[in-house]
Amino acid sequence: TDNGAFATVLPNPVTNILRLKVQDSKGQMVQAALTDASGREVLHRQFIPETNTHQEEFGVSELPSGMYFLKVTTETKQATLKVVKR
């Protein structure tokens, strides 16, 4: 099953602040890893949402422009989101 809807990113393309919106994962450990096109991890964070609609912000202004992939993993779900950095 595709659980892509549980995690979304805005804005896309992104310039400075990437917002990751995670649904229905209250109280679960969420891991988010941002990798560049060559698969190198440039950002990693784990957090536990206190609400069912959680927004986590990542500062990405220092990252070079290009294509990135944000892999979001919880105990029960996983999604990989394509992110374009301007």
Contacts in CASP RR format, 6 or more apart in sequence:
PFRMAT RR
TARGET T0000
AUTHOR 0000-0000-0000
METHOD contacts of the structure
MODEL  1
TDNGAFATVLPNPVTNILRLKVQDSKGQMVQAALTDASGREVLHRQFIPE
TNTHQEEFGVSELPSGMYFLKVTTETKQATLKVVKR
3 77 0 8 1.000
3 78 0 8 1.000
3 79 0 8 1.000
4 77 0 8 1.000
4 79 0 8 1.000
4 81 0 8 1.000
5 23 0 8 1.000
6 22 0 8 1.000
6 23 0 8 1.000
6 24 0 8 1.000
6 25 0 8 1.000
6 72 0 8 1.000
6 74 0 8 1.000
6 77 0 8 1.000
6 79 0 8 1.000
7 20 0 8 1.000
7 21 0 8 1.000
7 22 0 8 1.000
7 23 0 8 1.000
7 70 0 8 1.000
7 72 0 8 1.000
7 77 0 8 1.000
7 79 0 8 1.000
7 81 0 8 1.000
8 20 0 8 1.000
8 21 0 8 1.000
8 81 0 8 1.000
9 18 0 8 1.000
9 19 0 8 1.000
9 20 0 8 1.000
9 21 0 8 1.000
9 70 0 8 1.000
9 81 0 8 1.000
9 83 0 8 1.000
10 18 0 8 1.000
10 19 0 8 1.000
10 21 0 8 1.000
11 19 0 8 1.000
12 82 0 8 1.000
12 83 0 8 1.000
12 84 0 8 1.000
13 83 0 8 1.000
13 84 0 8 1.000
13 85 0 8 1.000
13 86 0 8 1.000
14 60 0 8 1.000
14 83 0 8 1.000
14 84 0 8 1.000
14 85 0 8 1.000
14 86 0 8 1.000
15 61 0 8 1.000
15 85 0 8 1.000
15 86 0 8 1.000
16 59 0 8 1.000
16 60 0 8 1.000
16 61 0 8 1.000
17 57 0 8 1.000
17 58 0 8 1.000
17 59 0 8 1.000
17 60 0 8 1.000
17 61 0 8 1.000
18 34 0 8 1.000
18 57 0 8 1.000
18 58 0 8 1.000
18 59 0 8 1.000
18 60 0 8 1.000
18 70 0 8 1.000
18 83 0 8 1.000
19 55 0 8 1.000
19 56 0 8 1.000
19 57 0 8 1.000
19 58 0 8 1.000
20 32 0 8 1.000
20 55 0 8 1.000
20 56 0 8 1.000
20 57 0 8 1.000
20 58 0 8 1.000
20 70 0 8 1.000
20 72 0 8 1.000
21 53 0 8 1.000
21 54 0 8 1.000
21 55 0 8 1.000
22 30 0 8 1.000
22 49 0 8 1.000
22 53 0 8 1.000
22 54 0 8 1.000
22 55 0 8 1.000
22 56 0 8 1.000
22 72 0 8 1.000
22 74 0 8 1.000
23 52 0 8 1.000
23 53 0 8 1.000
23 54 0 8 1.000
24 52 0 8 1.000
25 49 0 8 1.000
25 52 0 8 1.000
25 54 0 8 1.000
25 74 0 8 1.000
25 77 0 8 1.000
26 49 0 8 1.000
26 50 0 8 1.000
26 51 0 8 1.000
26 52 0 8 1.000
26 54 0 8 1.000
27 48 0 8 1.000
27 49 0 8 1.000
27 50 0 8 1.000
28 48 0 8 1.000
28 49 0 8 1.000
28 74 0 8 1.000
28 75 0 8 1.000
28 76 0 8 1.000
29 46 0 8 1.000
29 47 0 8 1.000
29 48 0 8 1.000
29 74 0 8 1.000
29 75 0 8 1.000
30 46 0 8 1.000
30 47 0 8 1.000
30 48 0 8 1.000
30 49 0 8 1.000
30 54 0 8 1.000
30 56 0 8 1.000
30 72 0 8 1.000
30 73 0 8 1.000
30 74 0 8 1.000
31 44 0 8 1.000
31 45 0 8 1.000
31 46 0 8 1.000
31 71 0 8 1.000
31 72 0 8 1.000
31 73 0 8 1.000
31 74 0 8 1.000
32 43 0 8 1.000
32 44 0 8 1.000
32 45 0 8 1.000
32 46 0 8 1.000
32 47 0 8 1.000
32 56 0 8 1.000
32 58 0 8 1.000
32 70 0 8 1.000
32 71 0 8 1.000
32 72 0 8 1.000
32 73 0 8 1.000
33 41 0 8 1.000
33 43 0 8 1.000
33 44 0 8 1.000
33 70 0 8 1.000
33 71 0 8 1.000
33 73 0 8 1.000
34 41 0 8 1.000
34 42 0 8 1.000
34 43 0 8 1.000
34 44 0 8 1.000
34 58 0 8 1.000
34 60 0 8 1.000
34 68 0 8 1.000
34 69 0 8 1.000
34 70 0 8 1.000
34 71 0 8 1.000
34 83 0 8 1.000
35 41 0 8 1.000
35 42 0 8 1.000
35 68 0 8 1.000
35 69 0 8 1.000
35 71 0 8 1.000
36 42 0 8 1.000
36 63 0 8 1.000
36 64 0 8 1.000
36 66 0 8 1.000
36 67 0 8 1.000
36 68 0 8 1.000
37 66 0 8 1.000
37 67 0 8 1.000
37 68 0 8 1.000
37 69 0 8 1.000
39 69 0 8 1.000
42 63 0 8 1.000
42 68 0 8 1.000
43 58 0 8 1.000
43 60 0 8 1.000
43 63 0 8 1.000
45 56 0 8 1.000
45 58 0 8 1.000
47 54 0 8 1.000
47 56 0 8 1.000
60 85 0 8 1.000
63 85 0 8 1.000
64 85 0 8 1.000
65 85 0 8 1.000
65 86 0 8 1.000
66 84 0 8 1.000
66 85 0 8 1.000
67 82 0 8 1.000
67 83 0 8 1.000
67 84 0 8 1.000
67 85 0 8 1.000
68 82 0 8 1.000
68 83 0 8 1.000
68 84 0 8 1.000
68 85 0 8 1.000
69 80 0 8 1.000
69 81 0 8 1.000
69 82 0 8 1.000
69 83 0 8 1.000
70 80 0 8 1.000
70 81 0 8 1.000
70 83 0 8 1.000
71 78 0 8 1.000
71 79 0 8 1.000
71 80 0 8 1.000
71 81 0 8 1.000
72 78 0 8 1.000
72 79 0 8 1.000
72 80 0 8 1.000
72 81 0 8 1.000
END
